[in-house]
Amino acid sequence: MVVKKSSGESRVVKGQELEVQHLTEVTDLSPKQARGLLRKHGADWPKLKDEAENLKEED
């Protein structure tokens, strides 16, 4: 049996869902925006918060 591996780029790792939830609660971003920032910056929380503020200013 051949098992296809999906690209990890479009999904946040299962354990990171808690980080997504936390980031959405702290910054009022949508889950989609939070996932994008986590993919881009990892767990660099100061950078995540700065980027989240920039996103909110753009809206």
PESUL-V792474 format. One record per helix or strand of 3 or more residues. SS is the DSSP state (helix for helix, strand for strand). FROM is the first residue (numbers start at 1). TO is the last residue. If there is no record, write none. Layout:
# PESUL-V792474
((SS,FROM,TO) (SS,FROM,TO))
This chain:
# PESUL-V792474
((helix,8,10) (helix,14,27) (helix,31,41) (helix,45,58))
